[in-house]
Amino acid sequence: MWTVIYIAPTAKIAERIKQRLTEEGFLVQIRGISSLSKNQFEIVVPAGEVEEVQEVLNSILHR
């Protein structure tokens, strides 16, 4: 089962996060979602990796 760990506001940001997490050895997928006013991108990982990924994601986002 895949779990959403972050919703990115642009495809570029989503791809950058995916690349960094993949370099750390995680399985990562991006799913596009749309609302009436904008597109966003869910970053999802396997449920069993959520805690580990969150630690790495926090370091990526707070650089």
mmCIF file of the N, C-alpha and C atoms, coordinates in Angstrom:
data_MODEL
# 
_entry.id   MODEL 
# 
loop_
_atom_site.group_PDB 
_atom_site.id 
_atom_site.type_symbol 
_atom_site.label_atom_id 
_atom_site.label_alt_id 
_atom_site.label_comp_id 
_atom_site.label_asym_id 
_atom_site.label_entity_id 
_atom_site.label_seq_id 
_atom_site.pdbx_PDB_ins_code 
_atom_site.Cartn_x 
_atom_site.Cartn_y 
_atom_site.Cartn_z 
_atom_site.occupancy 
_atom_site.B_iso_or_equiv 
_atom_site.pdbx_formal_charge 
_atom_site.auth_seq_id 
_atom_site.auth_comp_id 
_atom_site.auth_asym_id 
_atom_site.auth_atom_id 
_atom_site.pdbx_PDB_model_num 
ATOM 1   N N  . MET A 1 1  ? 0.839   -1.173 0.000   1.00 0.00 ? 1  MET A N  1 
ATOM 2   C CA . MET A 1 1  ? 0.000   0.000  0.000   1.00 0.00 ? 1  MET A CA 1 
ATOM 3   C C  . MET A 1 1  ? 0.892   1.247  0.000   1.00 0.00 ? 1  MET A C  1 
ATOM 4   N N  . TRP A 1 2  ? 0.543   2.203  -0.825  1.00 0.00 ? 2  TRP A N  1 
ATOM 5   C CA . TRP A 1 2  ? 1.293   3.452  -0.945  1.00 0.00 ? 2  TRP A CA 1 
ATOM 6   C C  . TRP A 1 2  ? 0.662   4.508  -0.054  1.00 0.00 ? 2  TRP A C  1 
ATOM 7   N N  . THR A 1 3  ? 1.510   5.350  0.526   1.00 0.00 ? 3  THR A N  1 
ATOM 8   C CA . THR A 1 3  ? 1.055   6.386  1.449   1.00 0.00 ? 3  THR A CA 1 
ATOM 9   C C  . THR A 1 3  ? 1.594   7.745  0.987   1.00 0.00 ? 3  THR A C  1 
ATOM 10  N N  . VAL A 1 4  ? 0.721   8.748  1.013   1.00 0.00 ? 4  VAL A N  1 
ATOM 11  C CA . VAL A 1 4  ? 1.118   10.106 0.644   1.00 0.00 ? 4  VAL A CA 1 
ATOM 12  C C  . VAL A 1 4  ? 1.973   10.687 1.770   1.00 0.00 ? 4  VAL A C  1 
ATOM 13  N N  . ILE A 1 5  ? 3.154   11.188 1.411   1.00 0.00 ? 5  ILE A N  1 
ATOM 14  C CA . ILE A 1 5  ? 4.023   11.810 2.410   1.00 0.00 ? 5  ILE A CA 1 
ATOM 15  C C  . ILE A 1 5  ? 4.142   13.313 2.213   1.00 0.00 ? 5  ILE A C  1 
ATOM 16  N N  . TYR A 1 6  ? 3.771   13.794 1.029   1.00 0.00 ? 6  TYR A N  1 
ATOM 17  C CA . TYR A 1 6  ? 3.908   15.221 0.746   1.00 0.00 ? 6  TYR A CA 1 
ATOM 18  C C  . TYR A 1 6  ? 3.076   15.559 -0.473  1.00 0.00 ? 6  TYR A C  1 
ATOM 19  N N  . ILE A 1 7  ? 2.529   16.766 -0.495  1.00 0.00 ? 7  ILE A N  1 
ATOM 20  C CA . ILE A 1 7  ? 1.835   17.263 -1.681  1.00 0.00 ? 7  ILE A CA 1 
ATOM 21  C C  . ILE A 1 7  ? 2.610   18.465 -2.183  1.00 0.00 ? 7  ILE A C  1 
ATOM 22  N N  . ALA A 1 8  ? 3.194   18.310 -3.349  1.00 0.00 ? 8  ALA A N  1 
ATOM 23  C CA . ALA A 1 8  ? 4.026   19.360 -3.943  1.00 0.00 ? 8  ALA A CA 1 
ATOM 24  C C  . ALA A 1 8  ? 3.170   20.285 -4.803  1.00 0.00 ? 8  ALA A C  1 
ATOM 25  N N  . PRO A 1 9  ? 3.475   21.576 -4.784  1.00 0.00 ? 9  PRO A N  1 
ATOM 26  C CA . PRO A 1 9  ? 2.686   22.534 -5.557  1.00 0.00 ? 9  PRO A CA 1 
ATOM 27  C C  . PRO A 1 9  ? 3.009   22.559 -7.051  1.00 0.00 ? 9  PRO A C  1 
ATOM 28  N N  . THR A 1 10 ? 4.182   22.028 -7.429  1.00 0.00 ? 10 THR A N  1 
ATOM 29  C CA . THR A 1 10 ? 4.551   22.010 -8.848  1.00 0.00 ? 10 THR A CA 1 
ATOM 30  C C  . THR A 1 10 ? 5.199   20.677 -9.205  1.00 0.00 ? 10 THR A C  1 
ATOM 31  N N  . ALA A 1 11 ? 5.186   20.359 -10.486 1.00 0.00 ? 11 ALA A N  1 
ATOM 32  C CA . ALA A 1 11 ? 5.822   19.132 -10.959 1.00 0.00 ? 11 ALA A CA 1 
ATOM 33  C C  . ALA A 1 11 ? 7.332   19.179 -10.735 1.00 0.00 ? 11 ALA A C  1 
ATOM 34  N N  . LYS A 1 12 ? 7.920   20.346 -10.895 1.00 0.00 ? 12 LYS A N  1 
ATOM 35  C CA . LYS A 1 12 ? 9.366   20.491 -10.724 1.00 0.00 ? 12 LYS A CA 1 
ATOM 36  C C  . LYS A 1 12 ? 9.789   20.156 -9.287  1.00 0.00 ? 12 LYS A C  1 
ATOM 37  N N  . ILE A 1 13 ? 9.062   20.668 -8.321  1.00 0.00 ? 13 ILE A N  1 
ATOM 38  C CA . ILE A 1 13 ? 9.370   20.371 -6.921  1.00 0.00 ? 13 ILE A CA 1 
ATOM 39  C C  . ILE A 1 13 ? 9.163   18.892 -6.636  1.00 0.00 ? 13 ILE A C  1 
ATOM 40  N N  . ALA A 1 14 ? 8.073   18.326 -7.150  1.00 0.00 ? 14 ALA A N  1 
ATOM 41  C CA . ALA A 1 14 ? 7.798   16.897 -6.939  1.00 0.00 ? 14 ALA A CA 1 
ATOM 42  C C  . ALA A 1 14 ? 8.916   16.037 -7.509  1.00 0.00 ? 14 ALA A C  1 
ATOM 43  N N  . GLU A 1 15 ? 9.382   16.362 -8.695  1.00 0.00 ? 15 GLU A N  1 
ATOM 44  C CA . GLU A 1 15 ? 10.459  15.591 -9.322  1.00 0.00 ? 15 GLU A CA 1 
ATOM 45  C C  . GLU A 1 15 ? 11.765  15.715 -8.542  1.00 0.00 ? 15 GLU A C  1 
ATOM 46  N N  . ARG A 1 16 ? 12.040  16.910 -8.037  1.00 0.00 ? 16 ARG A N  1 
ATOM 47  C CA . ARG A 1 16 ? 13.263  17.119 -7.267  1.00 0.00 ? 16 ARG A CA 1 
ATOM 48  C C  . ARG A 1 16 ? 13.237  16.290 -5.977  1.00 0.00 ? 16 ARG A C  1 
ATOM 49  N N  . ILE A 1 17 ? 12.103  16.277 -5.299  1.00 0.00 ? 17 ILE A N  1 
ATOM 50  C CA . ILE A 1 17 ? 11.973  15.482 -4.069  1.00 0.00 ? 17 ILE A CA 1 
ATOM 51  C C  . ILE A 1 17 ? 12.066  13.998 -4.388  1.00 0.00 ? 17 ILE A C  1 
ATOM 52  N N  . LYS A 1 18 ? 11.400  13.572 -5.460  1.00 0.00 ? 18 LYS A N  1 
ATOM 53  C CA . LYS A 1 18 ? 11.465  12.165 -5.854  1.00 0.00 ? 18 LYS A CA 1 
ATOM 54  C C  . LYS A 1 18 ? 12.905  11.749 -6.134  1.00 0.00 ? 18 LYS A C  1 
ATOM 55  N N  . GLN A 1 19 ? 13.628  12.583 -6.857  1.00 0.00 ? 19 GLN A N  1 
ATOM 56  C CA . GLN A 1 19 ? 15.020  12.265 -7.194  1.00 0.00 ? 19 GLN A CA 1 
ATOM 57  C C  . GLN A 1 19 ? 15.866  12.111 -5.933  1.00 0.00 ? 19 GLN A C  1 
ATOM 58  N N  . ARG A 1 20 ? 15.721  13.040 -4.997  1.00 0.00 ? 20 ARG A N  1 
ATOM 59  C CA . ARG A 1 20 ? 16.515  12.987 -3.762  1.00 0.00 ? 20 ARG A CA 1 
ATOM 60  C C  . ARG A 1 20 ? 16.176  11.742 -2.942  1.00 0.00 ? 20 ARG A C  1 
ATOM 61  N N  . LEU A 1 21 ? 14.885  11.411 -2.840  1.00 0.00 ? 21 LEU A N  1 
ATOM 62  C CA . LEU A 1 21 ? 14.489  10.235 -2.065  1.00 0.00 ? 21 LEU A CA 1 
ATOM 63  C C  . LEU A 1 21 ? 14.941  8.945  -2.745  1.00 0.00 ? 21 LEU A C  1 
ATOM 64  N N  . THR A 1 22 ? 14.888  8.920  -4.058  1.00 0.00 ? 22 THR A N  1 
ATOM 65  C CA . THR A 1 22 ? 15.350  7.759  -4.815  1.00 0.00 ? 22 THR A CA 1 
ATOM 66  C C  . THR A 1 22 ? 16.848  7.564  -4.622  1.00 0.00 ? 22 THR A C  1 
ATOM 67  N N  . GLU A 1 23 ? 17.601  8.665  -4.613  1.00 0.00 ? 23 GLU A N  1 
ATOM 68  C CA . GLU A 1 23 ? 19.045  8.579  -4.368  1.00 0.00 ? 23 GLU A CA 1 
ATOM 69  C C  . GLU A 1 23 ? 19.349  7.991  -2.990  1.00 0.00 ? 23 GLU A C  1 
ATOM 70  N N  . GLU A 1 24 ? 18.421  8.181  -2.045  1.00 0.00 ? 24 GLU A N  1 
ATOM 71  C CA . GLU A 1 24 ? 18.583  7.631  -0.694  1.00 0.00 ? 24 GLU A CA 1 
ATOM 72  C C  . GLU A 1 24 ? 18.125  6.177  -0.610  1.00 0.00 ? 24 GLU A C  1 
ATOM 73  N N  . GLY A 1 25 ? 17.616  5.643  -1.730  1.00 0.00 ? 25 GLY A N  1 
ATOM 74  C CA . GLY A 1 25 ? 17.253  4.233  -1.783  1.00 0.00 ? 25 GLY A CA 1 
ATOM 75  C C  . GLY A 1 25 ? 15.781  3.910  -1.562  1.00 0.00 ? 25 GLY A C  1 
ATOM 76  N N  . PHE A 1 26 ? 14.923  4.917  -1.586  1.00 0.00 ? 26 PHE A N  1 
ATOM 77  C CA . PHE A 1 26 ? 13.500  4.684  -1.363  1.00 0.00 ? 26 PHE A CA 1 
ATOM 78  C C  . PHE A 1 26 ? 12.750  4.519  -2.683  1.00 0.00 ? 26 PHE A C  1 
ATOM 79  N N  . LEU A 1 27 ? 11.682  3.739  -2.635  1.00 0.00 ? 27 LEU A N  1 
ATOM 80  C CA . LEU A 1 27 ? 10.758  3.649  -3.762  1.00 0.00 ? 27 LEU A CA 1 
ATOM 81  C C  . LEU A 1 27 ? 9.815   4.841  -3.657  1.00 0.00 ? 27 LEU A C  1 
ATOM 82  N N  . VAL A 1 28 ? 9.659   5.565  -4.751  1.00 0.00 ? 28 VAL A N  1 
ATOM 83  C CA . VAL A 1 28 ? 8.855   6.792  -4.733  1.00 0.00 ? 28 VAL A CA 1 
ATOM 84  C C  . VAL A 1 28 ? 8.047   6.878  -6.014  1.00 0.00 ? 28 VAL A C  1 
ATOM 85  N N  . GLN A 1 29 ? 6.794   7.309  -5.886  1.00 0.00 ? 29 GLN A N  1 
ATOM 86  C CA . GLN A 1 29 ? 5.963   7.590  -7.048  1.00 0.00 ? 29 GLN A CA 1 
ATOM 87  C C  . GLN A 1 29 ? 5.372   8.980  -6.900  1.00 0.00 ? 29 GLN A C  1 
ATOM 88  N N  . ILE A 1 30 ? 5.038   9.570  -8.036  1.00 0.00 ? 30 ILE A N  1 
ATOM 89  C CA . ILE A 1 30 ? 4.350   10.863 -8.054  1.00 0.00 ? 30 ILE A CA 1 
ATOM 90  C C  . ILE A 1 30 ? 3.003   10.652 -8.726  1.00 0.00 ? 30 ILE A C  1 
ATOM 91  N N  . ARG A 1 31 ? 1.967   11.183 -8.092  1.00 0.00 ? 31 ARG A N  1 
ATOM 92  C CA . ARG A 1 31 ? 0.621   11.124 -8.667  1.00 0.00 ? 31 ARG A CA 1 
ATOM 93  C C  . ARG A 1 31 ? 0.079   12.539 -8.784  1.00 0.00 ? 31 ARG A C  1 
ATOM 94  N N  . GLY A 1 32 ? -0.342  12.891 -9.981  1.00 0.00 ? 32 GLY A N  1 
ATOM 95  C CA . GLY A 1 32 ? -0.939  14.209 -10.179 1.00 0.00 ? 32 GLY A CA 1 
ATOM 96  C C  . GLY A 1 32 ? -2.356  14.237 -9.657  1.00 0.00 ? 32 GLY A C  1 
ATOM 97  N N  . ILE A 1 33 ? -2.714  15.333 -9.012  1.00 0.00 ? 33 ILE A N  1 
ATOM 98  C CA . ILE A 1 33 ? -4.086  15.536 -8.549  1.00 0.00 ? 33 ILE A CA 1 
ATOM 99  C C  . ILE A 1 33 ? -4.519  16.917 -9.008  1.00 0.00 ? 33 ILE A C  1 
ATOM 100 N N  . SER A 1 34 ? -5.792  17.067 -9.270  1.00 0.00 ? 34 SER A N  1 
ATOM 101 C CA . SER A 1 34 ? -6.296  18.353 -9.761  1.00 0.00 ? 34 SER A CA 1 
ATOM 102 C C  . SER A 1 34 ? -7.457  18.815 -8.901  1.00 0.00 ? 34 SER A C  1 
ATOM 103 N N  . SER A 1 35 ? -7.495  20.101 -8.683  1.00 0.00 ? 35 SER A N  1 
ATOM 104 C CA . SER A 1 35 ? -8.665  20.719 -8.082  1.00 0.00 ? 35 SER A CA 1 
ATOM 105 C C  . SER A 1 35 ? -9.175  21.731 -9.102  1.00 0.00 ? 35 SER A C  1 
ATOM 106 N N  . LEU A 1 36 ? -10.215 22.424 -8.765  1.00 0.00 ? 36 LEU A N  1 
ATOM 107 C CA . LEU A 1 36 ? -10.766 23.389 -9.726  1.00 0.00 ? 36 LEU A CA 1 
ATOM 108 C C  . LEU A 1 36 ? -9.778  24.490 -10.083 1.00 0.00 ? 36 LEU A C  1 
ATOM 109 N N  . SER A 1 37 ? -8.927  24.864 -9.146  1.00 0.00 ? 37 SER A N  1 
ATOM 110 C CA . SER A 1 37 ? -8.070  26.022 -9.391  1.00 0.00 ? 37 SER A CA 1 
ATOM 111 C C  . SER A 1 37 ? -6.618  25.698 -9.713  1.00 0.00 ? 37 SER A C  1 
ATOM 112 N N  . LYS A 1 38 ? -6.147  24.463 -9.386  1.00 0.00 ? 38 LYS A N  1 
ATOM 113 C CA . LYS A 1 38 ? -4.729  24.193 -9.613  1.00 0.00 ? 38 LYS A CA 1 
ATOM 114 C C  . LYS A 1 38 ? -4.421  22.703 -9.649  1.00 0.00 ? 38 LYS A C  1 
ATOM 115 N N  . ASN A 1 39 ? -3.250  22.401 -10.158 1.00 0.00 ? 39 ASN A N  1 
ATOM 116 C CA . ASN A 1 39 ? -2.740  21.037 -10.141 1.00 0.00 ? 39 ASN A CA 1 
ATOM 117 C C  . ASN A 1 39 ? -1.737  20.919 -9.010  1.00 0.00 ? 39 ASN A C  1 
ATOM 118 N N  . GLN A 1 40 ? -1.732  19.763 -8.373  1.00 0.00 ? 40 GLN A N  1 
ATOM 119 C CA . GLN A 1 40 ? -0.757  19.476 -7.333  1.00 0.00 ? 40 GLN A CA 1 
ATOM 120 C C  . GLN A 1 40 ? -0.268  18.057 -7.562  1.00 0.00 ? 40 GLN A C  1 
ATOM 121 N N  . PHE A 1 41 ? 0.776   17.672 -6.823  1.00 0.00 ? 41 PHE A N  1 
ATOM 122 C CA . PHE A 1 41 ? 1.407   16.385 -7.054  1.00 0.00 ? 41 PHE A CA 1 
ATOM 123 C C  . PHE A 1 41 ? 1.673   15.679 -5.736  1.00 0.00 ? 41 PHE A C  1 
ATOM 124 N N  . GLU A 1 42 ? 1.045   14.510 -5.565  1.00 0.00 ? 42 GLU A N  1 
ATOM 125 C CA . GLU A 1 42 ? 1.263   13.710 -4.365  1.00 0.00 ? 42 GLU A CA 1 
ATOM 126 C C  . GLU A 1 42 ? 2.554   12.917 -4.522  1.00 0.00 ? 42 GLU A C  1 
ATOM 127 N N  . ILE A 1 43 ? 3.361   12.925 -3.495  1.00 0.00 ? 43 ILE A N  1 
ATOM 128 C CA . ILE A 1 43 ? 4.541   12.073 -3.450  1.00 0.00 ? 43 ILE A CA 1 
ATOM 129 C C  . ILE A 1 43 ? 4.178   10.926 -2.528  1.00 0.00 ? 43 ILE A C  1 
ATOM 130 N N  . VAL A 1 44 ? 4.260   9.703  -3.059  1.00 0.00 ? 44 VAL A N  1 
ATOM 131 C CA . VAL A 1 44 ? 3.842   8.528  -2.292  1.00 0.00 ? 44 VAL A CA 1 
ATOM 132 C C  . VAL A 1 44 ? 4.979   7.523  -2.186  1.00 0.00 ? 44 VAL A C  1 
ATOM 133 N N  . VAL A 1 45 ? 4.997   6.824  -1.049  1.00 0.00 ? 45 VAL A N  1 
ATOM 134 C CA . VAL A 1 45 ? 6.000   5.791  -0.782  1.00 0.00 ? 45 VAL A CA 1 
ATOM 135 C C  . VAL A 1 45 ? 5.289   4.593  -0.173  1.00 0.00 ? 45 VAL A C  1 
ATOM 136 N N  . PRO A 1 46 ? 5.935   3.412  -0.180  1.00 0.00 ? 46 PRO A N  1 
ATOM 137 C CA . PRO A 1 46 ? 5.327   2.263  0.488   1.00 0.00 ? 46 PRO A CA 1 
ATOM 138 C C  . PRO A 1 46 ? 5.093   2.563  1.973   1.00 0.00 ? 46 PRO A C  1 
ATOM 139 N N  . ALA A 1 47 ? 3.968   2.091  2.489   1.00 0.00 ? 47 ALA A N  1 
ATOM 140 C CA . ALA A 1 47 ? 3.578   2.383  3.871   1.00 0.00 ? 47 ALA A CA 1 
ATOM 141 C C  . ALA A 1 47 ? 4.659   2.003  4.874   1.00 0.00 ? 47 ALA A C  1 
ATOM 142 N N  . GLY A 1 48 ? 5.388   0.936  4.636   1.00 0.00 ? 48 GLY A N  1 
ATOM 143 C CA . GLY A 1 48 ? 6.408   0.480  5.564   1.00 0.00 ? 48 GLY A CA 1 
ATOM 144 C C  . GLY A 1 48 ? 7.631   1.376  5.644   1.00 0.00 ? 48 GLY A C  1 
ATOM 145 N N  . GLU A 1 49 ? 7.768   2.317  4.720   1.00 0.00 ? 49 GLU A N  1 
ATOM 146 C CA . GLU A 1 49 ? 8.935   3.201  4.694   1.00 0.00 ? 49 GLU A CA 1 
ATOM 147 C C  . GLU A 1 49 ? 8.624   4.625  5.150   1.00 0.00 ? 49 GLU A C  1 
ATOM 148 N N  . VAL A 1 50 ? 7.400   4.886  5.561   1.00 0.00 ? 50 VAL A N  1 
ATOM 149 C CA . VAL A 1 50 ? 6.969   6.255  5.842   1.00 0.00 ? 50 VAL A CA 1 
ATOM 150 C C  . VAL A 1 50 ? 7.839   6.940  6.893   1.00 0.00 ? 50 VAL A C  1 
ATOM 151 N N  . GLU A 1 51 ? 8.093   6.291  8.013   1.00 0.00 ? 51 GLU A N  1 
ATOM 152 C CA . GLU A 1 51 ? 8.863   6.940  9.085   1.00 0.00 ? 51 GLU A CA 1 
ATOM 153 C C  . GLU A 1 51 ? 10.269  7.293  8.627   1.00 0.00 ? 51 GLU A C  1 
ATOM 154 N N  . GLU A 1 52 ? 10.938  6.370  7.949   1.00 0.00 ? 52 GLU A N  1 
ATOM 155 C CA . GLU A 1 52 ? 12.294  6.630  7.464   1.00 0.00 ? 52 GLU A CA 1 
ATOM 156 C C  . GLU A 1 52 ? 12.293  7.752  6.429   1.00 0.00 ? 52 GLU A C  1 
ATOM 157 N N  . VAL A 1 53 ? 11.334  7.704  5.528   1.00 0.00 ? 53 VAL A N  1 
ATOM 158 C CA . VAL A 1 53 ? 11.255  8.712  4.474   1.00 0.00 ? 53 VAL A CA 1 
ATOM 159 C C  . VAL A 1 53 ? 10.981  10.093 5.062   1.00 0.00 ? 53 VAL A C  1 
ATOM 160 N N  . GLN A 1 54 ? 10.134  10.164 6.085   1.00 0.00 ? 54 GLN A N  1 
ATOM 161 C CA . GLN A 1 54 ? 9.813   11.457 6.695   1.00 0.00 ? 54 GLN A CA 1 
ATOM 162 C C  . GLN A 1 54 ? 11.063  12.146 7.221   1.00 0.00 ? 54 GLN A C  1 
ATOM 163 N N  . GLU A 1 55 ? 11.969  11.394 7.821   1.00 0.00 ? 55 GLU A N  1 
ATOM 164 C CA . GLU A 1 55 ? 13.208  11.980 8.329   1.00 0.00 ? 55 GLU A CA 1 
ATOM 165 C C  . GLU A 1 55 ? 14.031  12.591 7.198   1.00 0.00 ? 55 GLU A C  1 
ATOM 166 N N  . VAL A 1 56 ? 14.165  11.848 6.100   1.00 0.00 ? 56 VAL A N  1 
ATOM 167 C CA . VAL A 1 56 ? 14.939  12.342 4.959   1.00 0.00 ? 56 VAL A CA 1 
ATOM 168 C C  . VAL A 1 56 ? 14.211  13.518 4.307   1.00 0.00 ? 56 VAL A C  1 
ATOM 169 N N  . LEU A 1 57 ? 12.900  13.405 4.167   1.00 0.00 ? 57 LEU A N  1 
ATOM 170 C CA . LEU A 1 57 ? 12.112  14.484 3.562   1.00 0.00 ? 57 LEU A CA 1 
ATOM 171 C C  . LEU A 1 57 ? 12.256  15.771 4.366   1.00 0.00 ? 57 LEU A C  1 
ATOM 172 N N  . ASN A 1 58 ? 12.226  15.676 5.677   1.00 0.00 ? 58 ASN A N  1 
ATOM 173 C CA . ASN A 1 58 ? 12.394  16.875 6.504   1.00 0.00 ? 58 ASN A CA 1 
ATOM 174 C C  . ASN A 1 58 ? 13.725  17.557 6.242   1.00 0.00 ? 58 ASN A C  1 
ATOM 175 N N  . SER A 1 59 ? 14.778  16.776 6.074   1.00 0.00 ? 59 SER A N  1 
ATOM 176 C CA . SER A 1 59 ? 16.078  17.390 5.786   1.00 0.00 ? 59 SER A CA 1 
ATOM 177 C C  . SER A 1 59 ? 16.095  18.021 4.399   1.00 0.00 ? 59 SER A C  1 
ATOM 178 N N  . ILE A 1 60 ? 15.404  17.420 3.444   1.00 0.00 ? 60 ILE A N  1 
ATOM 179 C CA . ILE A 1 60 ? 15.329  17.984 2.095   1.00 0.00 ? 60 ILE A CA 1 
ATOM 180 C C  . ILE A 1 60 ? 14.574  19.326 2.112   1.00 0.00 ? 60 ILE A C  1 
ATOM 181 N N  . LEU A 1 61 ? 13.454  19.353 2.810   1.00 0.00 ? 61 LEU A N  1 
ATOM 182 C CA . LEU A 1 61 ? 12.589  20.541 2.812   1.00 0.00 ? 61 LEU A CA 1 
ATOM 183 C C  . LEU A 1 61 ? 13.170  21.688 3.622   1.00 0.00 ? 61 LEU A C  1 
ATOM 184 N N  . HIS A 1 62 ? 14.023  21.399 4.588   1.00 0.00 ? 62 HIS A N  1 
ATOM 185 C CA . HIS A 1 62 ? 14.528  22.442 5.475   1.00 0.00 ? 62 HIS A CA 1 
ATOM 186 C C  . HIS A 1 62 ? 15.966  22.829 5.179   1.00 0.00 ? 62 HIS A C  1 
ATOM 187 N N  . ARG A 1 63 ? 16.383  22.676 3.935   1.00 0.00 ? 63 ARG A N  1 
ATOM 188 C CA . ARG A 1 63 ? 17.729  23.094 3.523   1.00 0.00 ? 63 ARG A CA 1 
ATOM 189 C C  . ARG A 1 63 ? 17.768  24.556 3.269   1.00 0.00 ? 63 ARG A C  1 
# 
